[in-house]
Amino acid sequence: MTGLCDTCVHLKPMRNDRDSVFLFCLLSKSDPRYPKYPRLPVLRCGGYSPSAQAETIPTPYRHDPSD
């Protein structure tokens, strides 16, 4: 389980030559406060935006990347 990344629109799964999958955060391209490959599971994220396919899930923890 990857936490919020499972349902975030900013997620881009990246597969390497060994068939391992890494989760790339697209927000990292425009905002250095977000890591390219966040430590999982992500339980709080200020940039989290649920994807259209995501069911409504409770997100009690919000995180401002500046803290």
N, C-alpha and C positions, 0 to 999 in steps of 0.2 A: 504494500500500500504506500502511495506517495503523498497522502494527505490531500491538501487543496489542489495540488498539481493535477490530480486525476480528472478534475472537471474545469480546469482553467483554460481560457481561450489563448493565453500566452504561452502555452506548452507546445514544444516541438520535439517529439521523440527523435533521437539521432542514433542510428545503428552503425557500429564500426565493422571492420573486416572480420572480427572474431565473433560477430553476431551478438555482441553485447549492446544493450540499449541504455542510452544516457538521456536525461531529460533536460533540454535546453530551454531556458527562459527567454522568450523574445524581448521582454522588457529590458534585458541587459544590453541590447543593442543601442537603446536611446537613453538609458538611465543607469549610470554606474553604481547606484545604490543596490541594484538587483544583481545577484551572482548569475553567471552564465549557467552553471550547473549547481543548483541549490542542494544543500544538505537535506536529505530526506529522513523522515516525513516532514513536509512543510505544514505546520499547524496554524501559522499566522502569516499573513502577507498583505501589505497595503495595496499591492497591485493586482490582487486576485479579482478576476472577473469571470463568473461562471459561463461556460459555453452554452450554446442553444440546446444541446442535447442533455445537458446536466439536469438531473432532478433537483428540486429544491432541497438543499441540505443546510442544516444549521451551521453557521459559522460564528460561534461565540467568541472566537479569538481573532482580533484584527491586529495587524502589526504595521507600525510605521517603520520603514527600513532605516530611518535615521537613528533609531534607538538600539 
